[in-house]
């Protein structure tokens, strides 16, 4: 019984490490950032570009909402968190 619990704990640790690495090790590309921004805001992409702010790169995406409002969102190029 002890061996089975140890193996189960090892598998869980491997899954946790794999999840943490996959979320932080890969940068989000401009195309994917634009798609996500449009989907989250129920809008169409007008333009998308990558800009440098200090020593960080940001994806700057201009959107047109269903109400006709132009909105700009910024997405850090090194993770999936969105800043407005």
N, C-alpha and C positions, 0 to 999 in steps of 0.2 A: 504494500500500500504506500509506503514512504517513497519508493522509487517512482511510482505513478504520479504522485503529487509533485515531485521534483521535476519530472519531465514536463508536466503541465505548466509549471511555473516558468521553466525555461522557454517554452513555446510562447507564453504570454509576454515575457521580456523581449523576445525576438520581434514579436509583432509590434510592441510599443516602440522599440528602437527604429524599426522600419518605418513606422508612421511618422515619427518625429523627423527622421532624415528626409523623407519624401516631401514633407511640407516646407522645409527650410532650405534644402540644398539646391533646389532648382528654381531658377528665376522664371517669372511669368513673362511671356513675350507680349509684344504690343497688340498683336491680333487677338490673342486670348483675353487680354485686359479690356479691349474695346468690346468684344462680345459679351463679357461678363457685365460691364458697365451698362450696356444697352439693355440686357436682360433684367438686371436689378432695378433699372429706372424706367422700364417699359418705354424705351425711346429708340430713336434711330441715331446712328453715328454720323456726325457731320465731318469730323476730322479726328485724327489721332496721331500723336507724335511723342517721341521720347525726348525729354529735356533734362538737363543737368541742373540740380539745385545743390550748390555747395559741392560736397563730394559724393552725393547720392544721385541716382538716376530715377526719374519719375516718368510714368506714362501719363500724358495729359490728353484727355478725351473730351471732345465737344459733342454734346448730345442735343437732339431736338425731341422734346417730350410731346406726348399726345395733345397737350394743351397749347402747343406752339411756343413753349419757353425753351430758350437755349440755355443749357446747363453745362458747366465744365466740371469734370471730376478728375482727380489725380490718384493714380495707383502707383505705389512704390514698385519699382521694377524688380526688387529682390524678394518680395513676398506677395500674398494674396489679399492683404488687408487694404481696404479702400478708405481714402480720406476725402472728405468733401470740402 
